[in-house]
Amino acid sequence: RWVADREVHPAAAAVVRAGFAVGPRTRRGAEEVAVGAAAWGNARVEAAASVGDAIELAGDVDALHIAAHGRHAADNPLFSGLELGDGTLFGYDVDLMPHVPSLVVLSACEGGRSAVRWGEEAIGMSRVWLHAGARSVIAAPVIVADDDACELLGAVHVALAERQAPAEALAAASARTGIVAPFQVHGAGF
């Protein structure tokens, strides 16, 4: 699948609709989402998003950004999740979605972390989104400072809205802001 996604012309994988969800107790989550949404102009924003809001939003957009606290469950990675207003969006919830966006941005700590399971398979939130059909996921495998996530990911959306590929957008945002953070692009993001 990665090879097939890699061969898709970037214009064919272009983001047309962007959506943003904010979980509770994210110190700069609302600001991060406001900056990112402003780059798109017509973005849909779910402030204080519930699990249902995030699932519905995922089905309606080409790019989904979730600003929430995250947790990686090493013993059962499908129980890794993102904290939203009414509970946790677990990995197994994502895997059941009928439609997922081609690009997912997880500003949650450990959103890009994986655990190796049976048969040397890596499983975690970023892998679950890719398995469900996302073309690429921007996430960090470790804890990231709220200030760095806010500034860097807001700048990433400026570059994405200019039709840069996710990996190029992340590199450009890092250069523009001077922030070096452990965010990575998983999947076919170039």
N, C-alpha and C positions, 0 to 999 in steps of 0.2 A: 504494500500500500504506500509506503514511504516513497518508493521509486516512482509510482504513478503520480503521487502528489507533487513530487519534485519536478516532474515534466509538465505540470500545468503552468501555462503562461501566467505571470503575475497579474495581468489585467483580468484574466478569467477568475482569479481568486480574490478580486478586489472587494473590499468591504464597502457596502452600500449603507447599511443600517448598523449603528452602534448602540449598545445598551449598557447601563451601569447600575450596579446594585451595591448598597452600603449596609454592612452589618452593624450591630451595636458596639459601643465602647471603642470605636476606632478613633483615636485622637484627631487625626487629620483626614479620615476617610471621606467625609463630605467635601472637604476642600479638594482632595485628590480627584474625586469624581467630577466636581464642578469644572476643574481645569481640563480634564480629559474630555468631558462632554462638550465644552465650549469649542474644542478643536473640530468637532464634527458638525456642529450647528444644529442638526436635527436629531440628536441623540435622545434616547429614552432613559430617564433616570428613575430608579426606585430607591428613594431614601427610606431608611428603616425597613429594608426589604425582608419579607418572610421567605421561607423555603419555597412556598408556592409561587411567590412573585418572581424569584430567581429562575424557577423552572419554566414559568410562562415566558419570561424575558428571553431565556435561552432559545426558545422556539421561535421567537419573532425577529431576531437580529443576526447579523453576520459576524459581529465582534461583541464579545461579552467581557466586561471588566467587573470583577467582584472585589470590593475593598472590605475585607472582613478578617477577623482573627481565624487562624487555622490551626489544625492539630494533625500530626501524622501518627497513626496508630501502627507501630512496627509489627505488633503481633497479628493484626488483621488489617491490612492496608485499605480494604474496602470500607472500613469504619473510620478512615481518615475523613476529615470534614472541614467545612467552613461554617463558622458561627453566624447565623442570621437572626432576625428579630424574634422568631418563634421557635427556634431550635437549630439543629445542625443539618446542613446539606451534606449528606454522606456520599462517598464514592459510589456505593451501590445505587443511590438515587440518580446519579448522573448516567450510569450505565443503562438505566431504564427509560431515559428520555427518548421520545420519538425523533426529535431533531435537536442537534446541537450546532452552535455557531462554528464557522471555520476557524476563527481565532478566539482564544480565551486568554484573558489576562487575570492572574491571581496575585493580588498584592499581599495575600495572607502569608505569614511566616510558615515555612515548611511546605508550602503548596507544591513545590517542585521536588520534594523529597520522595524517594522510593525505597522500598524494602525488597530484598531478593527473596523470592519464594520458591516453591517447588519447580524443578527444571530450570533453575537460574533465571526465572522470569522476574523482572522488576515491576512492582506494583505500587502505586501511590496516586494522588489526585491528578497530577499532570498526565500520567499514563492512562487513567480512567477516562479523562476527557478525550485523549487521542483514540482510545479504543472505541468510544462512543461515536466518533466521527469527526472530531475537530482536526483541522489540518495542522495547526500549531498552537502551542501554549507557552505563554511567557509566565514564568514563576521562579521563585527562589527556593533552594533546598534547605535553607537555614533561616534563622531569625534575622529580620531586617529592621532597622530603625524606621519608625513611622515617618520621620522627616525625610529620610532618603527615598522611601517608597513614594511618598507624596510628590516630591519634586521630580524624581526620575520618571515615574510612570505618567505623570501629566505631560511631560515633554515627549514621551514615547507616543502618546496619542496625537500630538501635533505632527510628528513624522508619519505616523500611520495614515492620518487624514490626507497627507500629501502623497499617498499611494506608495510609500516605501514598504518593502518587505519587512516582516517583524524583526528579523535579526539586524537588518540595516537600521530600522527605526530605533532599536535598543542601543545600538552603537552610536548613532547620531545623538540620541538623548543624553547618553553618558558624556559624550564630547561637549555638548552644548551646556550641560549643567555642571560638569566637573565632578559628578558623583559616580564613584565606582562602587557598585553594589552587586551582590551575588545573583542577580536575576539572570536566567538563562532562557533560551528559546528551545523548546522541545518540539520535535516533529519536523515538518518541512517548512521552516520559517524563513527561507532565503530565496 
